[in-house]
Amino acid sequence: MIPISSAQGHSSYGYGAETDFYIVMIIPLVFNSFSFLGTLYIFYRTFSRWKYGHRNVSLSFRFPFYIAITGTK
């Protein structure tokens, strides 16, 4: 049986476990923040068109609203 400590040798590539963790976690969080801000903008634009237009919102403004709702995680 091979001991766990010597089963895998030390590799000389990569930045280290902590740096790799930050790379894997920070990049998706940044892109999810941009996605959330875009969703908020679509909500605001659709709401302002509906509130200040005093009429039904056309399909060209409702469709991005529906996509923003279903695209948010």
N, CA, C and O atoms as a Tripos MOL2 file, in Angstrom:
@<TRIPOS>MOLECULE
protein
  292   291    73     0     0
PROTEIN
NO_CHARGES

@<TRIPOS>ATOM
      1 N           0.8400   -1.1770    0.0000 N.3       1 MET1
      2 CA          0.0000    0.0000    0.0000 C.3       1 MET1
      3 C           0.8880    1.2450    0.0000 C.2       1 MET1
      4 O           1.8990    1.2940    0.7010 O.2       1 MET1
      5 N           0.5020    2.2480   -0.7900 N.am      2 ILE2
      6 CA          1.2720    3.4840   -0.8910 C.3       2 ILE2
      7 C           0.7470    4.4720    0.1570 C.2       2 ILE2
      8 O          -0.4590    4.7040    0.2300 O.2       2 ILE2
      9 N           1.6330    5.0530    0.9640 N.am      3 PRO3
     10 CA          1.1760    6.0620    1.9330 C.3       3 PRO3
     11 C           0.6120    7.2900    1.2160 C.2       3 PRO3
     12 O           1.0610    7.6400    0.1240 O.2       3 PRO3
     13 N          -0.3600    7.9310    1.8300 N.am      4 ILE4
     14 CA         -1.0160    9.0950    1.2200 C.3       4 ILE4
     15 C          -0.0320   10.2340    0.9910 C.2       4 ILE4
     16 O          -0.1400   10.9390   -0.0120 O.2       4 ILE4
     17 N           0.9080   10.4270    1.8800 N.am      5 SER5
     18 CA          1.8400   11.5430    1.7560 C.3       5 SER5
     19 C           2.7530   11.4160    0.5420 C.2       5 SER5
     20 O           3.1960   12.4320    0.0060 O.2       5 SER5
     21 N           3.0460   10.1990    0.0960 N.am      6 SER6
     22 CA          3.9310   10.0490   -1.0540 C.3       6 SER6
     23 C           3.2030    9.5480   -2.2960 C.2       6 SER6
     24 O           3.8430    9.1770   -3.2800 O.2       6 SER6
     25 N           1.8840    9.5320   -2.2600 N.am      7 ALA7
     26 CA          1.1190    9.0300   -3.4030 C.3       7 ALA7
     27 C           1.1860    9.9810   -4.5830 C.2       7 ALA7
     28 O           1.1950    9.5410   -5.7320 O.2       7 ALA7
     29 N           1.2320   11.2550   -4.3200 N.am      8 GLN8
     30 CA          1.2900   12.2360   -5.4000 C.3       8 GLN8
     31 C           2.4460   13.1780   -5.1260 C.2       8 GLN8
     32 O           2.5490   13.7650   -4.0500 O.2       8 GLN8
     33 N           3.2970   13.3080   -6.1000 N.am      9 GLY9
     34 CA          4.4480   14.1860   -5.9390 C.3       9 GLY9
     35 C           4.0690   15.6460   -6.0280 C.2       9 GLY9
     36 O           2.9940   16.0000   -6.5120 O.2       9 GLY9
     37 N           4.9610   16.4800   -5.5570 N.am     10 HIS10
     38 CA          4.7220   17.9200   -5.6050 C.3      10 HIS10
     39 C           4.8710   18.4100   -7.0400 C.2      10 HIS10
     40 O           5.8830   18.1430   -7.6870 O.2      10 HIS10
     41 N           3.8760   19.1190   -7.5340 N.am     11 SER11
     42 CA          3.9450   19.6320   -8.9030 C.3      11 SER11
     43 C           4.5310   21.0350   -8.8910 C.2      11 SER11
     44 O           4.3800   21.7770   -7.9200 O.2      11 SER11
     45 N           5.1910   21.3840   -9.9630 N.am     12 SER12
     46 CA          5.8420   22.6840  -10.0380 C.3      12 SER12
     47 C           5.0550   23.6880  -10.8780 C.2      12 SER12
     48 O           5.5790   24.7510  -11.2140 O.2      12 SER12
     49 N           3.8240   23.3730  -11.2190 N.am     13 TYR13
     50 CA          3.0180   24.3200  -11.9830 C.3      13 TYR13
     51 C           1.8670   24.8010  -11.1180 C.2      13 TYR13
     52 O           1.5470   24.1880  -10.0990 O.2      13 TYR13
     53 N           1.2460   25.8990  -11.5260 N.am     14 GLY14
     54 CA          0.1300   26.4740  -10.7840 C.3      14 GLY14
     55 C           0.6090   27.5610   -9.8410 C.2      14 GLY14
     56 O           1.8060   27.7890   -9.6700 O.2      14 GLY14
     57 N          -0.3570   28.2160   -9.2410 N.am     15 TYR15
     58 CA         -0.0520   29.3340   -8.3470 C.3      15 TYR15
     59 C          -0.2130   28.9670   -6.8810 C.2      15 TYR15
     60 O           0.1200   29.7660   -6.0050 O.2      15 TYR15
     61 N          -0.7010   27.8090   -6.6100 N.am     16 GLY16
     62 CA         -0.9750   27.4180   -5.2370 C.3      16 GLY16
     63 C          -2.4770   27.2690   -5.0380 C.2      16 GLY16
     64 O          -3.2720   27.8220   -5.7990 O.2      16 GLY16
     65 N          -2.8500   26.5340   -4.0330 N.am     17 ALA17
     66 CA         -4.2670   26.2300   -3.8070 C.3      17 ALA17
     67 C          -5.0740   27.4800   -3.4770 C.2      17 ALA17
     68 O          -6.1950   27.6300   -3.9620 O.2      17 ALA17
     69 N          -4.5330   28.3730   -2.6700 N.am     18 GLU18
     70 CA         -5.2830   29.5710   -2.2810 C.3      18 GLU18
     71 C          -5.4960   30.5090   -3.4630 C.2      18 GLU18
     72 O          -6.5960   31.0340   -3.6380 O.2      18 GLU18
     73 N          -4.4880   30.7230   -4.2610 N.am     19 THR19
     74 CA         -4.6060   31.5880   -5.4290 C.3      19 THR19
     75 C          -5.5580   30.9830   -6.4570 C.2      19 THR19
     76 O          -6.3790   31.6920   -7.0400 O.2      19 THR19
     77 N          -5.4510   29.6860   -6.6780 N.am     20 ASP20
     78 CA         -6.3750   29.0310   -7.6050 C.3      20 ASP20
     79 C          -7.8080   29.1390   -7.1210 C.2      20 ASP20
     80 O          -8.7190   29.3260   -7.9280 O.2      20 ASP20
     81 N          -8.0260   29.0250   -5.8170 N.am     21 PHE21
     82 CA         -9.3630   29.1780   -5.2620 C.3      21 PHE21
     83 C          -9.9160   30.5630   -5.5390 C.2      21 PHE21
     84 O         -11.0720   30.7030   -5.9390 O.2      21 PHE21
     85 N          -9.0980   31.5930   -5.3290 N.am     22 TYR22
     86 CA         -9.5520   32.9560   -5.5810 C.3      22 TYR22
     87 C          -9.8490   33.1800   -7.0600 C.2      22 TYR22
     88 O         -10.8160   33.8650   -7.3910 O.2      22 TYR22
     89 N          -9.0520   32.6260   -7.9440 N.am     23 ILE23
     90 CA         -9.3000   32.7670   -9.3720 C.3      23 ILE23
     91 C         -10.6200   32.1130   -9.7530 C.2      23 ILE23
     92 O         -11.4060   32.6730  -10.5170 O.2      23 ILE23
     93 N         -10.8530   30.9320   -9.2170 N.am     24 VAL24
     94 CA        -12.0730   30.1940   -9.5550 C.3      24 VAL24
     95 C         -13.3090   30.8530   -8.9460 C.2      24 VAL24
     96 O         -14.3940   30.7470   -9.5180 O.2      24 VAL24
     97 N         -13.1810   31.5210   -7.8210 N.am     25 MET25
     98 CA        -14.3400   32.1070   -7.1510 C.3      25 MET25
     99 C         -14.6010   33.5600   -7.5390 C.2      25 MET25
    100 O         -15.7590   33.9570   -7.6620 O.2      25 MET25
    101 N         -13.5590   34.3580   -7.7350 N.am     26 ILE26
    102 CA        -13.7330   35.7900   -7.9680 C.3      26 ILE26
    103 C         -14.2410   36.0770   -9.3740 C.2      26 ILE26
    104 O         -15.1310   36.9110   -9.5380 O.2      26 ILE26
    105 N         -13.7120   35.4210  -10.3780 N.am     27 ILE27
    106 CA        -14.1020   35.7050  -11.7640 C.3      27 ILE27
    107 C         -15.5950   35.4580  -11.9830 C.2      27 ILE27
    108 O         -16.2560   36.3340  -12.5410 O.2      27 ILE27
    109 N         -16.1740   34.3080  -11.5730 N.am     28 PRO28
    110 CA        -17.6250   34.1470  -11.7420 C.3      28 PRO28
    111 C         -18.4460   35.1470  -10.9250 C.2      28 PRO28
    112 O         -19.5140   35.5700  -11.3690 O.2      28 PRO28
    113 N         -17.9710   35.5280   -9.7490 N.am     29 LEU29
    114 CA        -18.7010   36.5150   -8.9590 C.3      29 LEU29
    115 C         -18.7420   37.8710   -9.6490 C.2      29 LEU29
    116 O         -19.7560   38.5660   -9.5880 O.2      29 LEU29
    117 N         -17.6640   38.2490  -10.2980 N.am     30 VAL30
    118 CA        -17.6320   39.5190  -11.0270 C.3      30 VAL30
    119 C         -18.6210   39.4840  -12.1960 C.2      30 VAL30
    120 O         -19.3810   40.4300  -12.3980 O.2      30 VAL30
    121 N         -18.6080   38.3970  -12.9570 N.am     31 PHE31
    122 CA        -19.5220   38.3070  -14.0890 C.3      31 PHE31
    123 C         -20.9770   38.1950  -13.6360 C.2      31 PHE31
    124 O         -21.8680   38.7270  -14.2990 O.2      31 PHE31
    125 N         -21.2310   37.5180  -12.5260 N.am     32 ASN32
    126 CA        -22.5920   37.4580  -12.0010 C.3      32 ASN32
    127 C         -23.0580   38.8260  -11.5160 C.2      32 ASN32
    128 O         -24.2440   39.1430  -11.6180 O.2      32 ASN32
    129 N         -22.1570   39.6320  -10.9970 N.am     33 SER33
    130 CA        -22.5100   40.9920  -10.5880 C.3      33 SER33
    131 C         -22.9070   41.8270  -11.7960 C.2      33 SER33
    132 O         -23.8860   42.5720  -11.7390 O.2      33 SER33
    133 N         -22.1570   41.7130  -12.8890 N.am     34 PHE34
    134 CA        -22.5280   42.4230  -14.1130 C.3      34 PHE34
    135 C         -23.8810   41.9620  -14.6310 C.2      34 PHE34
    136 O         -24.6890   42.7740  -15.0810 O.2      34 PHE34
    137 N         -24.1260   40.6710  -14.5690 N.am     35 SER35
    138 CA        -25.4070   40.1280  -15.0070 C.3      35 SER35
    139 C         -26.5440   40.6650  -14.1460 C.2      35 SER35
    140 O         -27.6050   41.0130  -14.6640 O.2      35 SER35
    141 N         -26.3300   40.7320  -12.8460 N.am     36 PHE36
    142 CA        -27.3590   41.2510  -11.9420 C.3      36 PHE36
    143 C         -27.6300   42.7240  -12.2110 C.2      36 PHE36
    144 O         -28.7860   43.1470  -12.2100 O.2      36 PHE36
    145 N         -26.5870   43.5090  -12.4410 N.am     37 LEU37
    146 CA        -26.7790   44.9280  -12.7580 C.3      37 LEU37
    147 C         -27.5320   45.1040  -14.0680 C.2      37 LEU37
    148 O         -28.3770   45.9930  -14.1800 O.2      37 LEU37
    149 N         -27.2410   44.2760  -15.0550 N.am     38 GLY38
    150 CA        -27.9840   44.3330  -16.3160 C.3      38 GLY38
    151 C         -29.4430   43.9800  -16.1270 C.2      38 GLY38
    152 O         -30.3120   44.5880  -16.7520 O.2      38 GLY38
    153 N         -29.7310   42.9980  -15.2680 N.am     39 THR39
    154 CA        -31.1080   42.6270  -14.9760 C.3      39 THR39
    155 C         -31.8400   43.7600  -14.2770 C.2      39 THR39
    156 O         -32.9980   44.0410  -14.5870 O.2      39 THR39
    157 N         -31.1690   44.4110  -13.3330 N.am     40 LEU40
    158 CA        -31.7880   45.5520  -12.6630 C.3      40 LEU40
    159 C         -32.0860   46.6820  -13.6410 C.2      40 LEU40
    160 O         -33.1160   47.3460  -13.5250 O.2      40 LEU40
    161 N         -31.1970   46.9070  -14.6010 N.am     41 TYR41
    162 CA        -31.4300   47.9420  -15.6030 C.3      41 TYR41
    163 C         -32.6550   47.6120  -16.4570 C.2      41 TYR41
    164 O         -33.4640   48.4950  -16.7430 O.2      41 TYR41
    165 N         -32.7950   46.3690  -16.8600 N.am     42 ILE42
    166 CA        -33.9570   45.9610  -17.6530 C.3      42 ILE42
    167 C         -35.2370   46.1420  -16.8380 C.2      42 ILE42
    168 O         -36.2400   46.6230  -17.3650 O.2      42 ILE42
    169 N         -35.2110   45.7620  -15.5530 N.am     43 PHE43
    170 CA        -36.3850   45.9640  -14.6970 C.3      43 PHE43
    171 C         -36.7350   47.4410  -14.6000 C.2      43 PHE43
    172 O         -37.8990   47.8170  -14.7360 O.2      43 PHE43
    173 N         -35.7310   48.2770  -14.3650 N.am     44 TYR44
    174 CA        -35.9680   49.7140  -14.2390 C.3      44 TYR44
    175 C         -36.5240   50.2960  -15.5370 C.2      44 TYR44
    176 O         -37.4780   51.0740  -15.5150 O.2      44 TYR44
    177 N         -35.9280   49.9180  -16.6630 N.am     45 ARG45
    178 CA        -36.3810   50.4670  -17.9410 C.3      45 ARG45
    179 C         -37.8160   50.0530  -18.2530 C.2      45 ARG45
    180 O         -38.6130   50.8660  -18.7190 O.2      45 ARG45
    181 N         -38.1390   48.7990  -17.9960 N.am     46 THR46
    182 CA        -39.4980   48.3320  -18.2640 C.3      46 THR46
    183 C         -40.4890   48.9950  -17.3170 C.2      46 THR46
    184 O         -41.5710   49.4000  -17.7410 O.2      46 THR46
    185 N         -40.1320   49.1100  -16.0400 N.am     47 PHE47
    186 CA        -41.0240   49.7370  -15.0740 C.3      47 PHE47
    187 C         -41.2440   51.2100  -15.3990 C.2      47 PHE47
    188 O         -42.3700   51.7010  -15.3180 O.2      47 PHE47
    189 N         -40.1730   51.9220  -15.7690 N.am     48 SER48
    190 CA        -40.3270   53.3480  -16.0780 C.3      48 SER48
    191 C         -41.1530   53.5510  -17.3460 C.2      48 SER48
    192 O         -41.9300   54.5030  -17.4190 O.2      48 SER48
    193 N         -41.0070   52.6870  -18.3390 N.am     49 ARG49
    194 CA        -41.8430   52.7820  -19.5420 C.3      49 ARG49
    195 C         -43.3090   52.5480  -19.2040 C.2      49 ARG49
    196 O         -44.1950   53.2130  -19.7420 O.2      49 ARG49
    197 N         -43.5540   51.5960  -18.3080 N.am     50 TRP50
    198 CA        -44.9250   51.2830  -17.9410 C.3      50 TRP50
    199 C         -45.5390   52.3890  -17.0800 C.2      50 TRP50
    200 O         -46.6930   52.7660  -17.2840 O.2      50 TRP50
    201 N         -44.7690   52.9090  -16.1190 N.am     51 LYS51
    202 CA        -45.3030   53.8930  -15.1810 C.3      51 LYS51
    203 C         -45.5010   55.2620  -15.8270 C.2      51 LYS51
    204 O         -46.5410   55.8930  -15.6370 O.2      51 LYS51
    205 N         -44.5310   55.7120  -16.5700 N.am     52 TYR52
    206 CA        -44.6060   57.0610  -17.1310 C.3      52 TYR52
    207 C         -45.2850   57.0980  -18.4940 C.2      52 TYR52
    208 O         -45.6540   58.1730  -18.9680 O.2      52 TYR52
    209 N         -45.4530   55.9520  -19.1260 N.am     53 GLY53
    210 CA        -46.1260   55.9130  -20.4150 C.3      53 GLY53
    211 C         -47.6300   55.8400  -20.2800 C.2      53 GLY53
    212 O         -48.3470   56.1760  -21.2230 O.2      53 GLY53
    213 N         -48.1350   55.4040  -19.1160 N.am     54 HIS54
    214 CA        -49.5640   55.2570  -18.8500 C.3      54 HIS54
    215 C         -50.2680   54.4560  -19.9350 C.2      54 HIS54
    216 O         -51.4140   54.7350  -20.2880 O.2      54 HIS54
    217 N         -49.5830   53.4840  -20.4410 N.am     55 ARG55
    218 CA        -50.1780   52.5980  -21.4410 C.3      55 ARG55
    219 C         -49.5030   51.2410  -21.3270 C.2      55 ARG55
    220 O         -48.5770   51.0570  -20.5370 O.2      55 ARG55
    221 N         -49.9650   50.3230  -22.1020 N.am     56 ASN56
    222 CA        -49.3430   49.0030  -22.0920 C.3      56 ASN56
    223 C         -47.9400   49.0750  -22.6710 C.2      56 ASN56
    224 O         -47.6680   49.8590  -23.5800 O.2      56 ASN56
    225 N         -47.0780   48.2670  -22.1460 N.am     57 VAL57
    226 CA        -45.7000   48.2110  -22.6300 C.3      57 VAL57
    227 C         -45.6820   47.3020  -23.8590 C.2      57 VAL57
    228 O         -46.2450   46.2080  -23.8430 O.2      57 VAL57
    229 N         -45.0390   47.7610  -24.9060 N.am     58 SER58
    230 CA        -45.0010   46.9770  -26.1490 C.3      58 SER58
    231 C         -44.1580   45.7190  -25.9660 C.2      58 SER58
    232 O         -43.3740   45.6070  -25.0240 O.2      58 SER58
    233 N         -44.3350   44.7930  -26.8750 N.am     59 LEU59
    234 CA        -43.6320   43.5200  -26.7950 C.3      59 LEU59
    235 C         -42.1210   43.7070  -26.9090 C.2      59 LEU59
    236 O         -41.3620   42.9140  -26.3510 O.2      59 LEU59
    237 N         -41.6740   44.7350  -27.6180 N.am     60 SER60
    238 CA        -40.2330   44.9560  -27.7600 C.3      60 SER60
    239 C         -39.5770   45.3280  -26.4360 C.2      60 SER60
    240 O         -38.3620   45.1840  -26.2970 O.2      60 SER60
    241 N         -40.3500   45.8040  -25.4570 N.am     61 PHE61
    242 CA        -39.8070   46.0800  -24.1290 C.3      61 PHE61
    243 C         -40.1220   44.9560  -23.1430 C.2      61 PHE61
    244 O         -39.3860   44.7570  -22.1770 O.2      61 PHE61
    245 N         -41.2050   44.2240  -23.3790 N.am     62 ARG62
    246 CA        -41.5430   43.1150  -22.4890 C.3      62 ARG62
    247 C         -40.6360   41.9150  -22.7030 C.2      62 ARG62
    248 O         -40.2990   41.2240  -21.7420 O.2      62 ARG62
    249 N         -40.2370   41.6540  -23.9280 N.am     63 PHE63
    250 CA        -39.4230   40.4740  -24.2170 C.3      63 PHE63
    251 C         -38.0890   40.4900  -23.4670 C.2      63 PHE63
    252 O         -37.7470   39.4770  -22.8560 O.2      63 PHE63
    253 N         -37.3080   41.5940  -23.4800 N.am     64 PRO64
    254 CA        -36.0810   41.6010  -22.6640 C.3      64 PRO64
    255 C         -36.3740   41.4710  -21.1680 C.2      64 PRO64
    256 O         -35.5720   40.9160  -20.4170 O.2      64 PRO64
    257 N         -37.5250   41.9850  -20.7460 N.am     65 PHE65
    258 CA        -37.9220   41.8480  -19.3430 C.3      65 PHE65
    259 C         -38.1320   40.3840  -18.9960 C.2      65 PHE65
    260 O         -37.6680   39.9230  -17.9520 O.2      65 PHE65
    261 N         -38.8170   39.6550  -19.8460 N.am     66 TYR66
    262 CA        -39.0450   38.2350  -19.6020 C.3      66 TYR66
    263 C         -37.7310   37.4410  -19.6360 C.2      66 TYR66
    264 O         -37.5310   36.5270  -18.8370 O.2      66 TYR66
    265 N         -36.8620   37.7900  -20.5450 N.am     67 ILE67
    266 CA        -35.5570   37.1190  -20.6210 C.3      67 ILE67
    267 C         -34.7480   37.4030  -19.3560 C.2      67 ILE67
    268 O         -34.0770   36.5130  -18.8340 O.2      67 ILE67
    269 N         -34.8120   38.6420  -18.8640 N.am     68 ALA68
    270 CA        -34.0760   38.9940  -17.6440 C.3      68 ALA68
    271 C         -34.6110   38.2300  -16.4400 C.2      68 ALA68
    272 O         -33.8430   37.8370  -15.5620 O.2      68 ALA68
    273 N         -35.9140   38.0190  -16.3970 N.am     69 ILE69
    274 CA        -36.4850   37.2670  -15.2850 C.3      69 ILE69
    275 C         -36.0320   35.8220  -15.3170 C.2      69 ILE69
    276 O         -35.6290   35.2780  -14.2890 O.2      69 ILE69
    277 N         -36.0900   35.1910  -16.4800 N.am     70 THR70
    278 CA        -35.7450   33.7800  -16.5630 C.3      70 THR70
    279 C         -34.2260   33.5530  -16.5350 C.2      70 THR70
    280 O         -33.7810   32.4590  -16.1910 O.2      70 THR70
    281 N         -33.4340   34.5570  -16.8890 N.am     71 GLY71
    282 CA        -31.9870   34.3910  -16.9060 C.3      71 GLY71
    283 C         -31.3280   34.5780  -15.5530 C.2      71 GLY71
    284 O         -30.1790   34.1760  -15.3700 O.2      71 GLY71
    285 N         -32.0260   35.1780  -14.6010 N.am     72 THR72
    286 CA        -31.4470   35.4160  -13.2920 C.3      72 THR72
    287 C         -31.4690   34.1320  -12.4770 C.2      72 THR72
    288 O         -32.4720   33.4190  -12.4430 O.2      72 THR72
    289 N         -30.3660   33.8520  -11.8310 N.am     73 LYS73
    290 CA        -30.2670   32.6090  -11.0430 C.3      73 LYS73
    291 C         -30.7270   32.8150   -9.6290 C.2      73 LYS73
    292 O         -30.7110   31.8770   -8.8320 O.2      73 LYS73
@<TRIPOS>BOND
     1     1     2 1
     2     2     3 1
     3     3     4 2
     4     3     5 am
     5     5     6 1
     6     6     7 1
     7     7     8 2
     8     7     9 am
     9     9    10 1
    10    10    11 1
    11    11    12 2
    12    11    13 am
    13    13    14 1
    14    14    15 1
    15    15    16 2
    16    15    17 am
    17    17    18 1
    18    18    19 1
    19    19    20 2
    20    19    21 am
    21    21    22 1
    22    22    23 1
    23    23    24 2
    24    23    25 am
    25    25    26 1
    26    26    27 1
    27    27    28 2
    28    27    29 am
    29    29    30 1
    30    30    31 1
    31    31    32 2
    32    31    33 am
    33    33    34 1
    34    34    35 1
    35    35    36 2
    36    35    37 am
    37    37    38 1
    38    38    39 1
    39    39    40 2
    40    39    41 am
    41    41    42 1
    42    42    43 1
    43    43    44 2
    44    43    45 am
    45    45    46 1
    46    46    47 1
    47    47    48 2
    48    47    49 am
    49    49    50 1
    50    50    51 1
    51    51    52 2
    52    51    53 am
    53    53    54 1
    54    54    55 1
    55    55    56 2
    56    55    57 am
    57    57    58 1
    58    58    59 1
    59    59    60 2
    60    59    61 am
    61    61    62 1
    62    62    63 1
    63    63    64 2
    64    63    65 am
    65    65    66 1
    66    66    67 1
    67    67    68 2
    68    67    69 am
    69    69    70 1
    70    70    71 1
    71    71    72 2
    72    71    73 am
    73    73    74 1
    74    74    75 1
    75    75    76 2
    76    75    77 am
    77    77    78 1
    78    78    79 1
    79    79    80 2
    80    79    81 am
    81    81    82 1
    82    82    83 1
    83    83    84 2
    84    83    85 am
    85    85    86 1
    86    86    87 1
    87    87    88 2
    88    87    89 am
    89    89    90 1
    90    90    91 1
    91    91    92 2
    92    91    93 am
    93    93    94 1
    94    94    95 1
    95    95    96 2
    96    95    97 am
    97    97    98 1
    98    98    99 1
    99    99   100 2
   100    99   101 am
   101   101   102 1
   102   102   103 1
   103   103   104 2
   104   103   105 am
   105   105   106 1
   106   106   107 1
   107   107   108 2
   108   107   109 am
   109   109   110 1
   110   110   111 1
   111   111   112 2
   112   111   113 am
   113   113   114 1
   114   114   115 1
   115   115   116 2
   116   115   117 am
   117   117   118 1
   118   118   119 1
   119   119   120 2
   120   119   121 am
   121   121   122 1
   122   122   123 1
   123   123   124 2
   124   123   125 am
   125   125   126 1
   126   126   127 1
   127   127   128 2
   128   127   129 am
   129   129   130 1
   130   130   131 1
   131   131   132 2
   132   131   133 am
   133   133   134 1
   134   134   135 1
   135   135   136 2
   136   135   137 am
   137   137   138 1
   138   138   139 1
   139   139   140 2
   140   139   141 am
   141   141   142 1
   142   142   143 1
   143   143   144 2
   144   143   145 am
   145   145   146 1
   146   146   147 1
   147   147   148 2
   148   147   149 am
   149   149   150 1
   150   150   151 1
   151   151   152 2
   152   151   153 am
   153   153   154 1
   154   154   155 1
   155   155   156 2
   156   155   157 am
   157   157   158 1
   158   158   159 1
   159   159   160 2
   160   159   161 am
   161   161   162 1
   162   162   163 1
   163   163   164 2
   164   163   165 am
   165   165   166 1
   166   166   167 1
   167   167   168 2
   168   167   169 am
   169   169   170 1
   170   170   171 1
   171   171   172 2
   172   171   173 am
   173   173   174 1
   174   174   175 1
   175   175   176 2
   176   175   177 am
   177   177   178 1
   178   178   179 1
   179   179   180 2
   180   179   181 am
   181   181   182 1
   182   182   183 1
   183   183   184 2
   184   183   185 am
   185   185   186 1
   186   186   187 1
   187   187   188 2
   188   187   189 am
   189   189   190 1
   190   190   191 1
   191   191   192 2
   192   191   193 am
   193   193   194 1
   194   194   195 1
   195   195   196 2
   196   195   197 am
   197   197   198 1
   198   198   199 1
   199   199   200 2
   200   199   201 am
   201   201   202 1
   202   202   203 1
   203   203   204 2
   204   203   205 am
   205   205   206 1
   206   206   207 1
   207   207   208 2
   208   207   209 am
   209   209   210 1
   210   210   211 1
   211   211   212 2
   212   211   213 am
   213   213   214 1
   214   214   215 1
   215   215   216 2
   216   215   217 am
   217   217   218 1
   218   218   219 1
   219   219   220 2
   220   219   221 am
   221   221   222 1
   222   222   223 1
   223   223   224 2
   224   223   225 am
   225   225   226 1
   226   226   227 1
   227   227   228 2
   228   227   229 am
   229   229   230 1
   230   230   231 1
   231   231   232 2
   232   231   233 am
   233   233   234 1
   234   234   235 1
   235   235   236 2
   236   235   237 am
   237   237   238 1
   238   238   239 1
   239   239   240 2
   240   239   241 am
   241   241   242 1
   242   242   243 1
   243   243   244 2
   244   243   245 am
   245   245   246 1
   246   246   247 1
   247   247   248 2
   248   247   249 am
   249   249   250 1
   250   250   251 1
   251   251   252 2
   252   251   253 am
   253   253   254 1
   254   254   255 1
   255   255   256 2
   256   255   257 am
   257   257   258 1
   258   258   259 1
   259   259   260 2
   260   259   261 am
   261   261   262 1
   262   262   263 1
   263   263   264 2
   264   263   265 am
   265   265   266 1
   266   266   267 1
   267   267   268 2
   268   267   269 am
   269   269   270 1
   270   270   271 1
   271   271   272 2
   272   271   273 am
   273   273   274 1
   274   274   275 1
   275   275   276 2
   276   275   277 am
   277   277   278 1
   278   278   279 1
   279   279   280 2
   280   279   281 am
   281   281   282 1
   282   282   283 1
   283   283   284 2
   284   283   285 am
   285   285   286 1
   286   286   287 1
   287   287   288 2
   288   287   289 am
   289   289   290 1
   290   290   291 1
   291   291   292 2
@<TRIPOS>SUBSTRUCTURE
     1 MET1         2 RESIDUE 1 A MET
     2 ILE2         6 RESIDUE 1 A ILE
     3 PRO3        10 RESIDUE 1 A PRO
     4 ILE4        14 RESIDUE 1 A ILE
     5 SER5        18 RESIDUE 1 A SER
     6 SER6        22 RESIDUE 1 A SER
     7 ALA7        26 RESIDUE 1 A ALA
     8 GLN8        30 RESIDUE 1 A GLN
     9 GLY9        34 RESIDUE 1 A GLY
    10 HIS10       38 RESIDUE 1 A HIS
    11 SER11       42 RESIDUE 1 A SER
    12 SER12       46 RESIDUE 1 A SER
    13 TYR13       50 RESIDUE 1 A TYR
    14 GLY14       54 RESIDUE 1 A GLY
    15 TYR15       58 RESIDUE 1 A TYR
    16 GLY16       62 RESIDUE 1 A GLY
    17 ALA17       66 RESIDUE 1 A ALA
    18 GLU18       70 RESIDUE 1 A GLU
    19 THR19       74 RESIDUE 1 A THR
    20 ASP20       78 RESIDUE 1 A ASP
    21 PHE21       82 RESIDUE 1 A PHE
    22 TYR22       86 RESIDUE 1 A TYR
    23 ILE23       90 RESIDUE 1 A ILE
    24 VAL24       94 RESIDUE 1 A VAL
    25 MET25       98 RESIDUE 1 A MET
    26 ILE26      102 RESIDUE 1 A ILE
    27 ILE27      106 RESIDUE 1 A ILE
    28 PRO28      110 RESIDUE 1 A PRO
    29 LEU29      114 RESIDUE 1 A LEU
    30 VAL30      118 RESIDUE 1 A VAL
    31 PHE31      122 RESIDUE 1 A PHE
    32 ASN32      126 RESIDUE 1 A ASN
    33 SER33      130 RESIDUE 1 A SER
    34 PHE34      134 RESIDUE 1 A PHE
    35 SER35      138 RESIDUE 1 A SER
    36 PHE36      142 RESIDUE 1 A PHE
    37 LEU37      146 RESIDUE 1 A LEU
    38 GLY38      150 RESIDUE 1 A GLY
    39 THR39      154 RESIDUE 1 A THR
    40 LEU40      158 RESIDUE 1 A LEU
    41 TYR41      162 RESIDUE 1 A TYR
    42 ILE42      166 RESIDUE 1 A ILE
    43 PHE43      170 RESIDUE 1 A PHE
    44 TYR44      174 RESIDUE 1 A TYR
    45 ARG45      178 RESIDUE 1 A ARG
    46 THR46      182 RESIDUE 1 A THR
    47 PHE47      186 RESIDUE 1 A PHE
    48 SER48      190 RESIDUE 1 A SER
    49 ARG49      194 RESIDUE 1 A ARG
    50 TRP50      198 RESIDUE 1 A TRP
    51 LYS51      202 RESIDUE 1 A LYS
    52 TYR52      206 RESIDUE 1 A TYR
    53 GLY53      210 RESIDUE 1 A GLY
    54 HIS54      214 RESIDUE 1 A HIS
    55 ARG55      218 RESIDUE 1 A ARG
    56 ASN56      222 RESIDUE 1 A ASN
    57 VAL57      226 RESIDUE 1 A VAL
    58 SER58      230 RESIDUE 1 A SER
    59 LEU59      234 RESIDUE 1 A LEU
    60 SER60      238 RESIDUE 1 A SER
    61 PHE61      242 RESIDUE 1 A PHE
    62 ARG62      246 RESIDUE 1 A ARG
    63 PHE63      250 RESIDUE 1 A PHE
    64 PRO64      254 RESIDUE 1 A PRO
    65 PHE65      258 RESIDUE 1 A PHE
    66 TYR66      262 RESIDUE 1 A TYR
    67 ILE67      266 RESIDUE 1 A ILE
    68 ALA68      270 RESIDUE 1 A ALA
    69 ILE69      274 RESIDUE 1 A ILE
    70 THR70      278 RESIDUE 1 A THR
    71 GLY71      282 RESIDUE 1 A GLY
    72 THR72      286 RESIDUE 1 A THR
    73 LYS73      290 RESIDUE 1 A LYS
